[in-house]
Amino acid sequence: MKTGTAFFITILVIFALTITTYAQYGQFSTRSLLEKKIYYIANGKIGTCSYWSVPLGKFDCTLNRYFAGEGKIDVQATMNFTMLSSGYVEGHGYGTKGKIGSEAQFVYEDGDSLIPIALKDIEYVYDNGRTVKLKNKPECPLVLSCEANTFSINKMQIMIWVYDKKFNELKHK
């Protein structure tokens, strides 16, 4: 009887670890707020710093890059864009010439021009990241701009949570 129980517990633990790993690295992790840690050395001591990132999605784009012997050429690439807690939007991916990276920014359309949006000017984002309400401006579509490419964000939700020390819990603001 003990062997059967131990076998069952082993299978249960393996199943739980598989589900945890799948949730961490599978499709469930791609649309959530992810906390990451950076380790650094300052004054001879190792320190740690936490930051968060919000995945914005995978997009196909054309980037203009310089390659030795070829000059500036257009490169077709598939990029994964991520917004970091510092407000920086980065894109990493692969193109016809290998690994490629780029910087992007949030913009809104004002007639024929694209106006950059600073994070401090955003009041809230809703409709899965498709619409933004700016301070002292009407609601408008949220657009991600990378060089000459513009994209509509497919899925993004940002909520503010506040840590309540008295009750030792997170509360939605």
C-alpha positions, 0 to 999 in steps of 0.5 A: 500500500505504501508503494502505491501511495508513493507512486501516486504522490510522485505522479501528482508532483510531476503533474503539478510541476508540468502545469506550473512550467507550462503556465510560466513559459507557455501561452499563459505567460505571454499576456501577463505582467512579468516581474524580472530581476537583474543582478549587478555589482556596485562598489564591490557588492552584488545587488538586485533590482526588480523590474516588470515588463508587459508583452505587447505582441508579435508583429511582422515589420520591415526595418532599414539596417546597415550591413557591411558590404551591402549598405542600408537594406530593408530587412523583413523581421518578426518582432516581439515587443515588450514595454518595460517599467522604465517606459522603454518599449523594446523589440527583439526578433529574427529577420532575413539577416538573423537576429535583430532588435529595435526600439519602439514607442507609443503614438496616436494619429493626429490627421496625417502625423503620428504624435509620440505619447509619454507614459506620464500623459496616459490616464488609462488604457482599455479595450485590450490595449486598443484605446487610450485616454490621454490627459486633457485629450479625447480618447484615441486608438493606441498605436505602436510605432517602430521606425516606419511601421505602425501596429495596433496592439492586440491584447494588453491590460494594465491595472494598478495594484496597491500593497496594503501593509495593514492587511498584508495584501494587494488591492486593486486601485 
